[in-house]
Amino acid sequence: MNILVDIGFRAASASLCVSFGRRVWSGLAARQIQSWQRPSIFDLFQERKPPVYQRDAEPVGFWMQICLQGGAAAMGLVSAIVGWHPNG
């Protein structure tokens, strides 16, 4: 059973890495990036979209999203390489 958990964990981590990596790459190319989280829990029940940060209009928000999503891609890559090791 442990090997199935490890395979599932690595697959989920690799998909996280690819997903966030694509978002960061396209955000840098298009000079705008969409936030991956909604501003409030109540926005789940409404039809509002997450904010889009443009590099020229909101540089702090843009670079914060680039760093957060790039960090998530890096963590996904590391966890896909290392794998799942419970209890040593």
N, C-alpha and C positions, 0 to 999 in steps of 0.2 A: 504494500500500500504506500510505503514511503517513496518509492520510485515514481509512482503516479502523481503524488503531490509535488515532487521535484520537477517533473516534466510540465505539469500544469503551471507551476510557479514561474518556470523559465519562459513558457509560452506567453503568459500574461505580462511578464516583465519585458519581453522582446516587443510585444505589441504596444506597450506603453512607450517604450523607447522610440519606436518608429512613428507612432502617432504624434508625440510631442516634438520629435525631431522635424517632422514635416511641417508642423505648425510654426516652429521657430524659423525654419528655412524660408517658408513662404512669407512669413511676417517680415523677415529682413529684406526679401526681394521686393515685396509690395510696399514697404515702409509703413505698414499698419498691421496690427495684430488684434485678434479678438480674445477677450478674457475667457478662460476656461471655466470660471465659476460665476455664479449669479450673485448680485450684490446682497440679496436677502432670501431667506427661506420662503417668503411669501411670493417671490417671483416665480416659483415653481407652478403656482396656480394661475398665473397670468401669462399673456402671450408676449411679454417683453423679452427681447434678446439681450444677451450679455453685452457690455460696452465694448466698443472698438477703439483702440488707442492708435492714433496716428503719430508718426515720428516727429513731424514738424509742429503739430498742434499741441500734443501732450507728450513731451519727451521723457518725463519722469515715469509716467504710467507705462509708456511703451517699453522702456528699458527694464522696468520692474517685471513686466510680463515676459519679456525675452529671458531675463535671468531666472525667473521662477520656472518657466516651461523648459528652458534649457537645462536647468538643474534636475527637473523631473525626467528628462530624456537621459541625462547622465546616470541618474540613480537607477533607471530602468536597464540601462546597458550594464552597469556593474552587477545588479542583482541577477540579470540573465546569465552573466558569465560565472558568478560565484554560485548561484543556485540556492536551494533551501537546505539549511543545515540545523535542524532543531536538536538541541541537547548535544552539541558537539558533532 
